[in-house]
Each structure stands twice: as C-alpha cells, then as structure tokens.
Amino acid sequence: MKAISVLGSTGSIGTQTLDIARDFPDQYKVVALTAGRNLALLVEQIQEYRPEVVALADTALLPELQKRLKAAGVDEAATPQLVGGPDGLNVAASWESADLVVTGIVGCAGLLPTLAAIRAGKDLALANKETLIAAGPVVLPELKKSGSRLLPADSEHSAIFQCLQGTPWADNARLSTGVPTPGLRRIQLTASGGAFRDWDARDLEKATVADATSHPNWSMGRKITVDSASLMNKGLEVIEAHYLFGLDYDHIEIVIHPQSIIHSMIELADSSVLAQLGWPDMKLPILYCLSWPERQETPWRRLDLTEVGQLSFRKPDPAKYPCMELAYAAGRAGGTMPAVMNAANEEAVAQFLEEKIHFLDIPVVIEAACERHKTDLIDHPQLDDVLAVDQWARQAVREQVSRGTRRMPAVLAA
Ligand code: NDP
C-alpha cells in the first residue's frame, strides 16, 4: 500500500489521480489533499478518501470548508486536519505518512509546495512542469540533497522515462541531476498541435477563448489547453526535458503528431529510436509514477493500432507558433530567463482567458518581458531570485496589457 498526497486534487491531474486511487484501493491510500477554490468537489473527495490532512490555498476559505463538511454530515472524528495558505500547502506537501506526492497544482503556485515535498525527502510524481521550468537551478540541487526522486507524470516525459528503462544505461539515480544519460542522442517530443493545429496562421486573428480551450485529443485544465494551442506547452516541455534528462537544447526536438498515440521518442547512440505508445489518457503516465518501478495490471482500453490506422508526423511551423521559439530561446539563455518566460506566459494566458488580450498578443507580451529581462539575467539564481523575477514578469505583463499595446506577429502582418 502506497500512501499518496495529491496537490491540486480538484484539478484535471488531481481528479485523475484520485480515480486511480478509487480503482486500486488495495494499492493506494490518499493521505493528503490540497485545493484552490472548488470547495464542493473537495468536500466530496474528503468524504470518499478520508485523508489525514487537507490544505486550501486561501486561509480565508477554511471556515466555509468546515461549515460545508458539517453540513455534509462529516463528523469531527472523520474531519481531517485542515490547514490553509502557503504554510498549509507546505504542511500537506510534506505530510509525514506520504510516500509519494503528486504535484497537480497549476502554475508557479506549485513551486513552494513542491520544494517542501522535496525537502521532506518525498518522491514526486511531477505534473506541475512550471516548477522545474521556473526553478530548475534551485530544484535540482535540492533533489540531490534530499535524495527525492522526481518521476515525470507529463505524458511525454513519462514516455522518455519509460523508454530509458529499456536501455543498458538506465540509471534512475541520474534522473533530474542535469547529467545527460550516456547513449541518449536525441529526444523527440510529440505534440498534438493543439486547438489550432489545422488552422491557417492567418485565421488565428479570429481565434476566441472558446476555440483555444477546446483540445482535439486531451482533456486538461484551461491553462495547459491554451498552452497547447500556442505550443508554449511543448516549449515548456522542452525545458522540462532538459532539466530531467540533461540533454542540451539542440538535441531536444518537437514533432507534430496529430493522433497523440506516440507520446515521445528517444534516439540512442546506435541510431535506434524507442517510442512509447498508448491512447491519449493521462491516467497511464500518472499510474506509472504511482506504481514505478513496478507495472500495475489494469483493465483499461488496450491500444489497437489497426483502429488508429495512420500515424503521421510533421515539423511545427515556427512562424505559426512563436511561443515555441520563445521557450527555446529562454531555455538557452538559462538562469532566471525561463522563470521570466514562464511567469509572463502564465499572466498572459490569464489575461487572455479574461478576454483582456487576444490570443496573438500572448507571444508579444512574453517576448517583451524576456527582452527587458536580458540585462538583469541572473545565471545561477537562488530561490528568492526566482520568486522575485516571477513577480516582476507578471507585473511587466500587466503593465503592458494596461497600456493596451498590440503588435501583430510578422507572419500575420505580412
Ligand atoms: P487544473 O486547472 O485542472 O487544476 C489545477 C489545480 O490547482 C486545482 O486543484 C486548483 O484548485 C489548484 N490551484 C489553482 N491555483 C492554485 C493556487 N494558487 N494555489 C494552490 N492551488 C491552486 O490544472 P491541470 O490539472 O490541467 O494541470 C495541473 C498541472 O499539471 C499544470 O502544471 C499542468 O501543466 C500539468 N499537466 C497537466 C496535464 C493534464 O492533462 N491536465 C498534463 C501534463 C501536465 P481549484 O480548482 O480548487 O481552484
């Protein structure tokens, strides 16, 4: 029986993790949950999973949670310890009885709880990619110090991780040390192409929030769905892959694969290419984190390639997806630049979801923040540096949006 903490239990990753715990009650026990604002769902989760501790991001919501638990008939004995705010999230993330922490909080808000889990020596199923992107130079030494293992829950990185298990060089101690796996020549991250995969670049001028938040293959939270439409998600994954597997950016490529059946590929020194395949369903990579190094028997729908028929691949068009290029540039610049790029993207996507900016403005405001940060870049940042540039970049984007500047990317202006 493995004890798990689920950070962001009310989100897409969180609910899918809890579905797994429901499907395999003899294997996984939920000991800690954290949530943002969705109290209705959180109450149901507390009733079903009976965790030992529950944390809310906002302390002010704790009395309301207590009231709802009482109204739902949860007696005092069955009520978990309730904590709130940043300290509360850290308490839940480092909860003593947990063996593994699933990080399903969205955005840089996941950074401090993830660090708390690492400092407590917990193994992590890392879904919250923003943590590693913003703070890779801080997180990697902390992992080394505590001995925690960072198991990738993102489907692409899980695919790479699974493929690496099949190589003679597999050394799980090397995961997320920044040291490249010997014999690993190239990583190819597959991308569905997101909501605008089949749109002409010129038609993006008409893109709405509803268009950008409907993903053709995967069911995910709103922020990552917009990131998929802009291909920023894949750019973030390039940086995540760099930190997890140690390859430089010239050896991490993106390939559009509309069917989302191959979840990523690795090329080895002998030119052999290994891939991991499956239906596009996040439950599989999450389960692999939970069961690793074992494989859990499941009754899930089995892959039938004759049903799929065709697997196709093409190169992404950098002019249509400027966010992808911005992510590569930030990754190559290193230091605090990925943190700035990540925070600017989070703020830009939030502004887009509130319909304050257009989809095409997202790369424009990110680029402006990254340009301004060039002269202040810190090569070897500490945690405080990361937190400071994160706040600065959000503010820089808000200011730019309030000035109402809008510039058309060159490809569309032409
Ligand atoms: P969702 O938006 O569906 O869920 C986010 C979770 O985080 C919710 O539980 C939410 O609480 C909580 N939350 C939001 N803001 C805060 C905050 N400030 N402090 C604490 N908790 C907060 O996101 P996803 O599940 O889609 O994504 C989670 C992470 O996993 C992201 O980093 C994403 O990139 C990554 N990921 C997701 C995949 C997917 O398939 N969804 C695939 C691969 C990676 P509430 O809802 O109660 O407000």
Boltz pocket constraint, residues with backbone or C-beta under 6 A from the ligand:
constraints:
  - pocket:
      binder: B
      contacts: [[A, 7], [A, 8], [A, 9], [A, 10], [A, 11], [A, 12], [A, 13], [A, 14], [A, 34], [A, 35], [A, 36], [A, 37], [A, 38], [A, 39], [A, 57], [A, 103], [A, 104], [A, 105], [A, 106], [A, 107], [A, 109], [A, 127], [A, 128], [A, 129], [A, 130], [A, 153], [A, 154], [A, 155], [A, 218], [A, 219], [A, 220], [A, 221], [A, 222], [A, 223], [A, 224], [A, 282]]
      max_distance: 6.0
